[in-house]
Amino acid sequence: MRHFRKSGVKSLTIEPRGDSLLYAEYSDGTICELELPPDSMILFGCQTLAWHQYDQESIMFFKAACNGSGHQSLSLVDIGANVGLFTRQAYNICNQSIRKLWCYEPEPINYRLLKNNLNYMDNSVRKLFNIALAKEDGHKTLYLSDDNHGSYSLLAEALEISGETNNKTSKKTVLCKQAKEVAMEWSTSELPIFYKSDAEGFDECIALEVPFEIWKNQIFGGIIELKGVKGKDTYIDSIVPILELFKNKVLASKHNVNLSTNDLVESVKKVEKLGKSINVYFWK
């Protein structure tokens, strides 16, 4: 993959199998091909090339949470959408129910691929933004891994995780929008919300900016990645009031064990002490 990048290859295009959740067609029956960055994320992270699927466990949770909610219409928020693999599969599972989806992706190359990969969706449904969510509007430095387009963060320390990158990084300046203001757009739709956040160590900060009333009244379930990162100013303890709103909370690694908020917090802290990340699934 490194050789591809050095040779000027910007993306790899595949045609997902017809029985795959990554398979998609335009309204005229033309296949919407899948574009992927030429890096280690494809081969070692999600193995999309081999399996024609991405993060099956999270996708199956999404399906179960949506079906169990009983909502006939809903919306999907994807923060840190990357190239759209999660969103594409989620939409293909629940395309009869999803009326709105909002995707936020600050990295320009990923954003270009995101647009292409979700291009088959109706423009009245998909809302894509080349921005990061933060406490306030402005510009921030985005730190990027040289060989993994899934590893980038507004926190430089988030990339210092053994085994995930080759430890070579670069920087880009990206546009940030206040998460509180952005979240108000979700609220105006008056639709139930499934919330997915993968912001490489910035997830608690974003969650706290989303108005509590939206958490209480509209968000019925979600996935949040929590990562042990030096330099963070918000940790899992800060979002306990949010977690308390959800009766069901499990770790991706133990998705059959429903945890109390206290047990969840302690479990996440143990993982974070090792400098690792873990997905938390929650639903009402």
C-alpha positions as CSV (number, residue, x, y, z in Angstrom):
1,M,0.0,0.0,0.0
2,R,2.9,2.3,0.7
3,H,4.2,1.6,-2.8
4,F,0.8,2.5,-4.3
5,R,0.8,5.9,-2.5
6,K,4.4,6.7,-3.5
7,S,3.4,5.9,-7.1
8,G,0.6,8.5,-7.0
9,V,-2.4,6.2,-6.4
10,K,-5.0,8.3,-4.7
11,S,-7.7,5.6,-4.2
12,L,-8.6,2.0,-5.0
13,T,-12.0,1.2,-6.5
14,I,-13.9,-2.0,-5.9
15,E,-17.3,-3.3,-6.9
16,P,-18.8,-4.9,-3.7
17,R,-20.5,-8.3,-4.0
18,G,-24.2,-8.1,-4.6
19,D,-24.9,-9.9,-1.3
20,S,-22.8,-7.4,0.7
21,L,-24.1,-4.5,2.7
22,L,-21.5,-2.3,1.0
23,Y,-23.2,-3.0,-2.4
24,A,-25.2,0.0,-3.7
25,E,-26.9,1.1,-6.8
26,Y,-28.1,4.4,-8.3
27,S,-31.7,4.8,-9.1
28,D,-31.1,3.7,-12.7
29,G,-29.6,0.4,-11.5
30,T,-25.9,1.4,-12.1
31,I,-23.6,0.2,-9.4
32,C,-22.1,2.8,-7.1
33,E,-18.5,1.5,-6.8
34,L,-16.6,1.8,-3.5
35,E,-13.5,4.0,-3.3
36,L,-11.0,3.3,-0.6
37,P,-7.7,4.9,0.4
38,P,-4.6,2.9,-0.3
39,D,-3.4,2.4,3.2
40,S,-3.3,-0.1,6.1
41,M,-6.8,0.6,7.2
42,I,-8.1,-1.5,4.3
43,L,-6.0,-4.5,4.8
44,F,-5.5,-4.8,8.5
45,G,-8.3,-2.7,10.1
46,C,-11.5,-3.6,8.4
47,Q,-10.3,-6.0,5.7
48,T,-12.9,-4.5,3.3
49,L,-11.1,-5.8,0.3
50,A,-11.3,-9.4,1.5
51,W,-14.6,-9.6,3.2
52,H,-16.6,-6.8,1.5
53,Q,-17.8,-5.6,4.9
54,Y,-16.8,-3.2,7.6
55,D,-17.0,-3.5,11.3
56,Q,-19.8,-6.1,11.2
57,E,-20.3,-6.1,15.0
58,S,-21.2,-2.4,15.1
59,I,-23.4,-2.7,12.0
60,M,-25.3,-5.6,13.6
61,F,-25.7,-3.5,16.8
62,F,-27.0,-0.6,14.7
63,K,-29.6,-2.9,13.1
64,A,-30.7,-4.4,16.4
65,A,-31.0,-1.0,18.1
66,C,-33.0,0.5,15.3
67,N,-35.3,-2.5,15.0
68,G,-35.8,-2.6,18.8
69,S,-36.6,1.1,19.0
70,G,-39.8,0.6,17.0
71,H,-39.2,3.9,15.1
72,Q,-40.6,4.0,11.6
73,S,-38.5,7.0,10.7
74,L,-35.2,8.0,12.1
75,S,-31.9,9.9,11.5
76,L,-28.3,8.9,11.6
77,V,-25.4,11.1,12.8
78,D,-21.9,10.0,12.0
79,I,-19.1,12.0,13.5
80,G,-15.8,11.1,12.1
81,A,-17.4,9.4,9.1
82,N,-14.1,8.7,7.3
83,V,-14.9,7.3,3.8
84,G,-18.5,6.4,4.7
85,L,-18.2,2.6,5.2
86,F,-20.3,2.5,8.4
87,T,-22.9,5.0,7.0
88,R,-23.2,3.1,3.7
89,Q,-23.9,-0.2,5.4
90,A,-26.3,1.4,8.0
91,Y,-28.3,3.1,5.2
92,N,-28.5,0.0,3.2
93,I,-29.9,-1.9,6.3
94,C,-32.5,0.8,7.1
95,N,-33.0,2.8,3.9
96,Q,-36.7,2.7,4.3
97,S,-36.5,4.3,7.8
98,I,-33.6,6.7,7.5
99,R,-35.0,10.1,6.5
100,K,-31.9,12.2,7.3
101,L,-28.2,11.5,7.8
102,W,-25.5,13.8,8.8
103,C,-21.8,12.9,8.2
104,Y,-18.9,15.0,9.5
105,E,-15.4,14.3,8.1
106,P,-12.6,16.8,8.5
107,E,-9.8,15.1,6.4
108,P,-10.1,16.3,2.8
109,I,-9.1,13.0,1.0
110,N,-11.5,11.0,3.2
111,Y,-14.2,13.6,2.5
112,R,-13.8,13.2,-1.2
113,L,-14.1,9.5,-1.0
114,L,-17.1,9.9,1.4
115,K,-19.0,11.9,-1.1
116,N,-18.3,9.4,-3.9
117,N,-19.3,6.4,-1.7
118,L,-22.6,7.9,-0.6
119,N,-23.4,9.5,-4.0
120,Y,-26.2,7.0,-4.7
121,M,-28.3,8.4,-1.9
122,D,-30.9,11.1,-2.4
123,N,-29.6,14.6,-1.7
124,S,-32.6,15.3,0.4
125,V,-31.4,12.6,2.8
126,R,-27.6,12.9,3.0
127,K,-25.9,15.9,4.5
128,L,-22.1,15.8,4.3
129,F,-19.7,18.3,5.9
130,N,-16.0,18.6,5.5
131,I,-15.5,19.9,9.1
132,A,-14.5,18.8,12.5
133,L,-16.8,19.3,15.5
134,A,-15.4,21.2,18.5
135,K,-16.3,23.6,21.3
136,E,-16.2,26.6,19.0
137,D,-15.9,27.7,15.4
138,G,-12.5,28.3,13.9
139,H,-9.5,26.3,12.5
140,K,-7.5,23.7,14.2
141,T,-4.5,21.5,13.4
142,L,-5.4,17.9,12.4
143,Y,-2.7,15.4,13.0
144,L,-2.6,12.5,10.5
145,S,-1.0,9.1,10.3
146,D,1.2,8.6,7.2
147,D,-0.2,5.1,6.5
148,N,-3.7,4.9,8.0
149,H,-6.5,7.2,6.9
150,G,-8.5,6.0,9.9
151,S,-6.0,7.4,12.3
152,Y,-6.1,11.2,12.7
153,S,-7.1,13.5,15.5
154,L,-7.1,17.1,16.7
155,L,-5.0,15.7,19.6
156,A,-1.4,14.8,18.5
157,E,-1.2,12.2,21.3
158,A,-4.0,10.2,19.9
159,L,-1.7,8.9,17.1
160,E,0.9,7.6,19.6
161,I,-0.6,4.1,19.7
162,S,1.6,1.1,19.1
163,G,0.7,-1.0,16.2
164,E,-1.9,1.3,14.6
165,T,0.5,3.4,12.5
166,N,4.1,3.6,11.4
167,N,4.5,6.6,13.7
168,K,5.0,9.0,10.8
169,T,2.6,11.9,10.9
170,S,1.7,15.1,9.0
171,K,-0.5,18.1,9.8
172,K,-3.3,19.9,8.1
173,T,-5.4,22.8,9.1
174,V,-9.1,22.0,9.1
175,L,-12.3,23.9,9.6
176,C,-14.1,23.4,12.9
177,K,-17.7,24.1,13.8
178,Q,-19.3,24.4,17.2
179,A,-20.9,21.1,18.0
180,K,-23.7,22.7,19.9
181,E,-24.8,24.8,16.9
182,V,-24.5,21.8,14.5
183,A,-26.6,19.6,16.8
184,M,-29.4,22.1,16.7
185,E,-29.9,21.2,13.0
186,W,-30.5,17.5,14.1
187,S,-33.1,18.7,16.5
188,T,-35.1,20.7,14.0
189,S,-35.8,17.5,12.0
190,E,-37.7,16.2,15.1
191,L,-36.6,12.7,14.1
192,P,-35.2,10.1,16.6
193,I,-31.4,10.0,16.3
194,F,-28.9,7.2,16.2
195,Y,-25.6,8.7,17.2
196,K,-22.2,7.4,16.1
197,S,-19.0,9.1,17.2
198,D,-15.4,8.1,16.3
199,A,-13.3,11.3,16.8
200,E,-10.0,9.8,18.0
201,G,-10.0,11.0,21.6
202,F,-12.3,14.0,21.1
203,D,-15.5,12.1,21.6
204,E,-16.4,13.1,25.1
205,C,-15.7,16.7,24.3
206,I,-18.2,16.6,21.4
207,A,-20.8,14.7,23.4
208,L,-20.8,17.4,26.1
209,E,-21.4,20.1,23.5
210,V,-24.6,18.4,22.2
211,P,-27.4,19.9,24.2
212,F,-28.6,17.6,27.0
213,E,-32.2,17.9,25.8
214,I,-31.2,16.3,22.5
215,W,-29.6,13.4,24.4
216,K,-32.7,13.0,26.5
217,N,-35.4,13.4,24.0
218,Q,-34.1,12.4,20.6
219,I,-31.0,10.2,20.7
220,F,-32.3,6.6,21.3
221,G,-29.0,4.8,20.8
222,G,-25.5,5.0,19.6
223,I,-21.9,4.0,19.4
224,I,-19.1,6.1,20.9
225,E,-15.4,5.3,20.7
226,L,-13.5,6.1,23.9
227,K,-9.7,6.3,23.8
228,G,-7.1,6.7,26.4
229,V,-5.2,9.8,25.2
230,K,-2.8,12.0,27.0
231,G,-3.7,15.7,26.7
232,K,-7.5,15.2,26.8
233,D,-9.4,17.7,28.9
234,T,-12.6,15.5,29.0
235,Y,-12.8,11.9,30.1
236,I,-15.6,9.3,30.5
237,D,-16.4,10.7,34.0
238,S,-17.6,13.9,32.4
239,I,-20.3,12.1,30.3
240,V,-21.8,10.0,33.1
241,P,-25.0,12.1,33.1
242,I,-25.4,11.3,29.4
243,L,-24.8,7.6,29.9
244,E,-27.3,7.5,32.8
245,L,-30.0,8.3,30.3
246,F,-29.5,5.0,28.6
247,K,-30.8,1.8,30.3
248,N,-28.5,-0.4,28.2
249,K,-24.8,0.0,28.0
250,V,-22.3,-2.6,26.7
251,L,-18.7,-2.8,25.6
252,A,-18.1,-3.9,22.0
253,S,-15.7,-6.6,23.4
254,K,-18.4,-7.9,25.8
255,H,-21.6,-7.0,23.9
256,N,-23.7,-9.6,25.8
257,V,-23.0,-8.1,29.2
258,N,-25.2,-5.1,30.2
259,L,-23.2,-2.9,32.5
260,S,-24.3,-0.3,35.1
261,T,-22.8,3.2,34.5
262,N,-20.3,2.7,37.3
263,D,-19.1,-0.6,36.0
264,L,-18.9,0.7,32.5
265,V,-16.8,3.7,33.6
266,E,-14.4,1.4,35.5
267,S,-14.1,-1.0,32.5
268,V,-13.4,1.9,30.1
269,K,-10.7,3.3,32.4
270,K,-8.9,0.0,32.5
271,V,-8.8,-0.1,28.7
272,E,-7.7,3.6,28.5
273,K,-4.8,3.0,31.0
274,L,-3.4,0.6,28.4
275,G,-3.6,3.5,25.8
276,K,-6.2,1.6,23.8
277,S,-9.7,2.5,22.5
278,I,-13.0,0.7,22.8
279,N,-16.5,1.2,21.4
280,V,-19.4,1.6,23.8
281,Y,-22.8,0.6,22.6
282,F,-25.8,2.2,24.3
283,W,-29.6,2.3,23.8
284,K,-32.8,3.1,25.7
